[in-house]
């Protein structure tokens, strides 16, 4: 599909520039070890900076009793390269050590959101947990949460695999830390064309 950005849809870039996947979406080894499903993807980047994947609004920036430093963005008209859909998404970022945005702010792709860390519960070291929901209107409904936390309450699973959503902006890289808690699918992201090109080609699903 060429010229996708001319349609008003947006391509979402990785929220860290040199991502190392430490735990993949719905990874079975993760579930067996920690006894609950992993509804997002965990990324580490030595630079530790977390950036906005697309243009949108900050729905939440605060300190949650379960997830620690948390930012939630609403990113409308986001292109899902795996399915070809266009969806309004809520993207949740957990375990940040520093928050650089405030609720109600508008962000553009690449704007700094904060610094990844190890805040909150159930974290074994510095990383960014990213969870993507196709239900932007109920951004605080979180699957797997027992009861409620400061900002969230238990809700149905409406998550998407981040690897279906994110693309690699020019200069970005992605790799796996190991083959136990991640799979090849977690790093199989289409690459955006360089600035000045007349379009963008997503990879076919499964390639």
CORDA-V644029 format. One record per residue. RES is the residue in one small letter. SS is DSSP state (~ for helix, > for strand, _ for the rest). OMEGA is omega in radians with two decimals (999 if undefined). NEAR is the number of other C-alpha atoms within 8 Angstrom. Layout:
RES_SS_OMEGA_NEAR, RES_SS_OMEGA_NEAR
This chain:
x___-3.07_7, x___3.06_7, x___-3.02_9, x_~_-3.08_11, x_~_3.10_9, x_~_-3.13_6, x_~_-3.07_6, x___3.06_7, x___3.12_11, x_>_3.02_11, x___3.14_10, x_>_3.12_12, x_>_3.03_12, x___3.14_12, x___3.00_9, x___-2.97_13, x___-3.13_9, x_>_-2.96_10, x_>_2.93_13, x_>_-3.13_11, x_>_3.13_16, x_>_3.05_13, x_>_-3.05_11, x___-3.11_14, x___3.12_12, x___-3.13_10, x___-3.05_12, x_~_3.10_8, x_~_3.07_8, x_~_3.12_14, x_~_-3.12_12, x_~_-3.11_8, x_~_-3.02_6, x_~_3.05_6, x___2.97_7, x___-3.11_8, x___3.08_10, x___-3.00_11, x___3.11_11, x___3.09_15, x_>_3.12_16, x_>_-3.14_12, x_>_2.95_14, x_>_3.06_15, x___-3.13_12, x___3.12_5, x___3.04_4, x___-3.13_10, x_>_3.10_11, x_>_-3.06_11, x_>_-3.12_12, x___3.12_14, x___-3.08_12, x___3.12_13, x___-3.12_12, x_>_-3.05_11, x_>_3.09_11, x_>_3.10_16, x_>_-3.12_10, x_>_2.95_11, x_>_-3.07_13, x_>_-3.05_8, x_>_-3.07_9, x_>_-3.08_12, x___-3.14_9, x___-2.98_8, x___3.11_12, x_>_3.11_15, x_>_-2.97_16, x_>_2.98_16, x_>_3.05_14, x_>_3.10_13, x_>_2.91_12, x_>_-3.10_13, x_>_-3.08_13, x_>_3.05_9, x_>_3.14_11, x_>_-3.11_13, x_>_3.09_13, x_>_-2.97_11, x___-3.10_11, x___-3.07_8, x___-3.07_7, x___3.13_7, x_>_2.97_7, x_>_-3.02_9, x_>_2.94_10, x_>_-2.99_12, x_>_2.87_14, x_>_-3.13_15, x_>_-3.07_12, x_>_3.12_12, x_>_-3.07_12, x_>_2.98_12, x_>_3.13_18, x_>_3.07_17, x_>_3.11_12, x_>_3.13_9, x_>_-3.05_13, x___3.10_7, x___3.12_10, x___3.12_8, x___3.13_8, x___3.11_8, x___3.00_8, x_>_-3.10_8, x_>_3.05_11, x___3.14_10, x___3.12_11, x___3.10_9, x___-3.13_8, x_>_3.11_10, x_>_-3.08_12, x_>_-3.13_13, x_>_-3.14_11, x_>_-3.09_15, x_>_-3.07_13, x___-3.11_13, x___3.14_11, x___-3.10_12, x___3.03_8, x___3.04_4, x___-3.08_9, x___-3.14_5, x___-3.10_6, x___3.06_10, x_>_3.06_13, x_>_3.02_13, x_>_-3.14_12, x_>_3.14_13, x_>_-3.08_13, x_>_3.12_13, x_>_3.07_12, x___-3.13_11, x___-3.08_10, x_~_-3.12_10, x_~_3.10_5, x_~_-3.02_6, x___-3.10_10, x___3.02_7, x_>_-3.03_10, x_>_3.08_12, x___3.09_10, x___3.13_9, x___3.10_9, x___-3.12_6, x___-3.10_6, x_>_3.07_9, x___-3.11_9, x___-3.03_8, x___-2.96_7, x___3.04_9, x_>_-3.13_12, x_>_-3.13_12, x___-3.13_9, x___3.13_7, x___3.06_6, x___-3.08_8, x_>_3.03_10, x_>_3.02_11, x___3.12_11, x_~_3.12_13, x_~_3.05_11, x_~_-2.96_11, x_~_-3.03_12, x_>_3.02_13, x_>_3.10_13, x_>_3.03_13, x___3.12_10, x___3.14_8, x___-3.14_6, x___3.10_11, x_>_3.07_8, x_>_-3.14_9, x_>_3.11_8, x_>_3.04_12, x___3.12_8, x___-3.11_7, x___-3.13_7, x___-3.06_6, x___3.08_12, x___3.12_15, x___3.11_10, x_~_-3.13_7, x_~_-3.11_7, x_~_-3.10_13, x_~_-3.10_11, x___-3.09_8, x___3.03_10, x___-3.14_9, x_>_3.07_9, x___3.06_10, x___3.09_10, x___3.10_6, x___3.13_4, x___3.09_4, x___-3.05_7, x___3.14_6, x___-3.09_10, x___3.12_11, x___3.00_8, x___3.00_8, x___3.04_7, x___3.11_6, x___3.08_7, x___-3.14_4, x___999_5
